[in-house]
Amino acid sequence: MGEWRAVRASRVLAALLRIGWTIARQKGSHRRLVREGWAPVTFAFHDSVEIGPVMLVRIAKDTGLTPSDL
């Protein structure tokens, strides 16, 4: 977990879109992301919010995100 550092939600979302996730629908700050071969994920962060290392690890487990993707 040491290689993860806090980043803004907008940067995490951009990285998820780069690795193949797409926004299926959105209502406010809640975005439903889908990707072939993966279970859908709800990304519910305002763009300016900082996401800490612990939450990034949880997001990574569900999405395949790696620190190098950021």
Backbone as a chain_set.jsonl record, in Angstrom:
{"seq": "MGEWRAVRASRVLAALLRIGWTIARQKGSHRRLVREGWAPVTFAFHDSVEIGPVMLVRIAKDTGLTPSDL", "coords": {"N": [[0.811, -1.183, 0.0], [2.135, 1.142, 0.284], [2.876, 2.485, -2.046], [0.746, 3.931, -2.986], [-0.665, 7.184, -3.096], [-2.422, 10.051, -1.868], [-4.793, 11.434, -4.094], [-6.641, 13.644, -6.262], [-10.128, 13.149, -6.931], [-10.96, 13.637, -9.561], [-8.698, 13.078, -11.05], [-8.385, 10.343, -10.581], [-10.736, 9.362, -11.751], [-10.255, 10.093, -14.436], [-8.07, 8.419, -14.962], [-9.293, 5.913, -14.714], [-11.046, 6.01, -16.897], [-9.159, 6.064, -18.958], [-8.097, 3.477, -18.796], [-10.085, 1.915, -19.771], [-12.668, 1.931, -18.633], [-16.044, 3.079, -18.785], [-18.503, 5.669, -18.503], [-21.603, 4.757, -17.599], [-23.951, 5.842, -16.613], [-24.978, 8.85, -14.894], [-25.679, 10.67, -11.951], [-25.665, 13.535, -10.416], [-22.835, 13.58, -8.374], [-22.497, 10.883, -8.45], [-21.362, 8.306, -10.325], [-21.892, 5.674, -12.549], [-19.828, 3.19, -13.49], [-18.749, 1.119, -16.145], [-17.196, -1.807, -17.528], [-16.052, -4.116, -19.871], [-16.028, -7.462, -18.877], [-15.757, -6.946, -16.175], [-17.313, -6.296, -12.992], [-19.911, -3.848, -12.613], [-19.159, -0.574, -11.295], [-19.683, 1.865, -8.795], [-18.776, 5.153, -8.738], [-18.484, 7.516, -6.513], [-17.617, 10.263, -5.917], [-16.95, 13.723, -5.444], [-15.385, 15.807, -7.868], [-13.269, 17.44, -6.876], [-12.477, 16.345, -4.487], [-10.084, 14.835, -2.327], [-8.799, 11.612, -2.572], [-7.798, 9.167, -0.411], [-4.989, 6.9, 0.311], [-5.924, 4.377, 1.363], [-8.586, 4.161, 0.445], [-8.038, 4.263, -2.281], [-6.769, 1.807, -2.672], [-8.927, 0.1, -2.272], [-10.562, 0.878, -4.422], [-8.873, 0.115, -6.491], [-8.862, -2.691, -6.262], [-11.418, -3.3, -7.158], [-11.4, -2.326, -9.754], [-9.037, -2.713, -11.176], [-7.15, -0.762, -11.301], [-3.901, 0.706, -11.177], [-1.046, 2.079, -9.397], [0.663, 3.215, -11.31], [-1.088, 3.945, -13.312], [-2.139, 6.324, -12.566]], "CA": [[0.0, 0.0, 0.0], [3.013, 2.283, 0.368], [3.063, 3.202, -3.303], [-0.426, 4.755, -3.249], [-0.693, 8.456, -2.4], [-3.699, 10.744, -2.05], [-4.966, 12.184, -5.344], [-8.003, 14.155, -6.455], [-11.061, 12.221, -7.571], [-10.987, 13.874, -11.009], [-7.545, 12.374, -11.628], [-8.69, 8.913, -10.517], [-11.743, 9.102, -12.78], [-9.585, 10.169, -15.739], [-7.263, 7.209, -15.104], [-10.215, 4.798, -14.965], [-11.517, 6.129, -18.277], [-8.033, 5.698, -19.829], [-7.85, 2.029, -18.798], [-11.176, 1.19, -20.42], [-13.968, 2.106, -18.001], [-16.884, 4.118, -19.373], [-19.594, 6.103, -17.641], [-22.881, 4.259, -18.111], [-24.933, 6.863, -16.241], [-24.511, 9.755, -13.848], [-26.656, 11.505, -11.266], [-24.856, 14.322, -9.5], [-21.45, 13.1, -8.343], [-22.503, 9.423, -8.533], [-21.184, 7.814, -11.695], [-21.881, 4.218, -12.669], [-18.809, 2.847, -14.478], [-18.805, -0.254, -16.654], [-16.078, -2.256, -18.36], [-16.217, -5.499, -20.3], [-15.338, -8.451, -18.056], [-15.698, -6.491, -14.784], [-18.596, -5.91, -12.396], [-20.08, -2.392, -12.59], [-18.638, 0.106, -10.109], [-20.189, 3.209, -8.562], [-17.736, 6.106, -8.357], [-19.318, 8.547, -5.894], [-16.77, 11.303, -5.339], [-16.898, 15.007, -6.133], [-14.109, 15.898, -8.582], [-12.204, 18.122, -6.142], [-12.188, 15.623, -3.24], [-8.869, 14.008, -2.305], [-9.029, 10.215, -2.204], [-6.613, 8.693, 0.293], [-4.398, 5.617, -0.099], [-6.743, 3.215, 1.727], [-9.705, 4.104, -0.497], [-7.496, 3.939, -3.6], [-6.548, 0.358, -2.71], [-10.251, -0.512, -2.449], [-10.969, 1.148, -5.802], [-8.0, -0.692, -7.347], [-9.311, -4.088, -6.228], [-12.653, -3.416, -7.939], [-11.296, -1.782, -11.108], [-7.775, -3.037, -11.853], [-6.32, 0.444, -11.328], [-2.591, 0.576, -10.565], [-0.46, 3.394, -9.145], [1.245, 3.771, -12.536], [-2.176, 4.496, -14.131], [-2.414, 7.691, -12.114]], "C": [[0.86, 1.253, 0.0], [3.157, 3.079, -0.914], [1.856, 4.064, -3.683], [-0.305, 6.058, -2.475], [-2.014, 9.143, -2.719], [-3.703, 11.541, -3.354], [-6.416, 12.66, -5.436], [-8.845, 13.146, -7.236], [-11.099, 12.405, -9.08], [-9.839, 13.138, -11.703], [-7.771, 10.86, -11.637], [-9.698, 8.55, -11.603], [-11.115, 9.13, -14.169], [-8.748, 8.913, -15.99], [-8.155, 5.999, -15.391], [-10.739, 4.829, -16.396], [-10.417, 5.737, -19.266], [-7.827, 4.186, -19.895], [-9.058, 1.227, -19.279], [-12.543, 1.276, -19.767], [-14.728, 3.212, -18.725], [-17.999, 4.463, -18.392], [-20.906, 5.664, -18.274], [-23.999, 5.254, -17.808], [-24.377, 7.687, -15.096], [-25.688, 10.516, -13.272], [-25.895, 12.254, -10.188], [-23.408, 13.845, -9.552], [-21.362, 11.573, -8.41], [-22.439, 8.985, -9.991], [-21.142, 6.295, -11.661], [-20.926, 3.884, -13.813], [-18.943, 1.39, -14.872], [-17.584, -0.533, -17.521], [-16.289, -3.728, -18.657], [-15.394, -6.436, -19.41], [-15.227, -8.094, -16.585], [-17.109, -6.19, -14.297], [-18.704, -4.388, -12.422], [-19.642, -1.806, -11.248], [-19.299, 1.474, -10.005], [-19.052, 4.066, -8.037], [-18.466, 7.337, -7.836], [-18.492, 9.599, -5.178], [-16.927, 12.582, -6.145], [-15.494, 15.154, -6.723], [-12.976, 16.503, -7.758], [-11.8, 17.418, -4.844], [-10.903, 14.818, -3.377], [-9.249, 12.606, -1.842], [-7.724, 9.69, -1.625], [-6.157, 7.315, -0.158], [-5.267, 4.394, 0.208], [-7.911, 3.063, 0.757], [-9.216, 3.777, -1.905], [-7.229, 2.442, -3.742], [-7.871, -0.363, -2.925], [-10.75, -0.324, -3.887], [-10.165, 0.259, -6.754], [-8.443, -2.147, -7.394], [-10.537, -4.301, -7.102], [-12.468, -3.078, -9.413], [-10.046, -2.192, -11.878], [-6.844, -1.839, -11.975], [-4.989, 0.169, -10.64], [-2.013, 1.961, -10.305], [0.144, 4.03, -10.404], [0.179, 4.344, -13.482], [-2.468, 5.943, -13.78], [-1.34, 8.619, -12.624]], "O": [[0.345, 2.34, -0.265], [3.529, 4.251, -0.865], [1.945, 4.854, -4.622], [0.113, 6.049, -1.317], [-2.647, 8.842, -3.731], [-2.737, 12.234, -3.673], [-7.3, 12.13, -4.762], [-8.342, 12.401, -8.077], [-11.255, 11.428, -9.813], [-10.0, 12.636, -12.816], [-7.393, 10.178, -12.59], [-9.532, 7.547, -12.296], [-11.417, 8.269, -14.996], [-8.721, 8.401, -17.109], [-7.809, 5.156, -16.219], [-10.862, 3.785, -17.035], [-10.708, 5.14, -20.303], [-7.426, 3.664, -20.935], [-9.057, -0.002, -19.204], [-13.504, 0.732, -20.31], [-14.128, 4.167, -19.218], [-18.385, 3.644, -17.558], [-21.277, 6.137, -19.348], [-24.882, 5.482, -18.636], [-23.433, 7.283, -14.417], [-26.58, 10.953, -13.999], [-25.522, 11.677, -9.167], [-22.824, 13.72, -10.629], [-20.26, 11.024, -8.426], [-23.342, 9.26, -10.781], [-20.44, 5.703, -10.842], [-21.176, 4.244, -14.963], [-19.217, 0.531, -14.033], [-17.02, 0.361, -18.153], [-16.668, -4.496, -17.772], [-14.198, -6.219, -19.216], [-14.656, -8.863, -15.813], [-17.994, -5.869, -15.091], [-17.694, -3.701, -12.27], [-19.742, -2.456, -10.207], [-19.457, 2.167, -11.01], [-18.438, 3.748, -7.019], [-19.007, 8.117, -8.62], [-18.645, 9.805, -3.974], [-17.026, 12.545, -7.371], [-14.523, 14.677, -6.136], [-11.823, 16.108, -7.931], [-10.868, 17.86, -4.172], [-10.658, 14.194, -4.41], [-9.94, 12.441, -0.836], [-6.676, 9.758, -2.266], [-6.852, 6.641, -0.918], [-5.338, 3.471, -0.604], [-8.195, 1.957, 0.298], [-9.909, 3.083, -2.649], [-7.44, 1.872, -4.813], [-7.932, -1.333, -3.68], [-11.29, -1.25, -4.491], [-10.715, -0.286, -7.711], [-8.405, -2.771, -8.454], [-10.687, -5.356, -7.719], [-13.278, -3.489, -10.244], [-9.993, -2.038, -13.098], [-5.845, -1.908, -12.69], [-4.951, -0.527, -9.625], [-2.445, 2.93, -10.929], [0.135, 5.253, -10.544], [0.504, 5.143, -14.36], [-2.985, 6.698, -14.603], [-1.382, 9.82, -12.356]]}, "num_chains": 1, "name": "protein.A"}
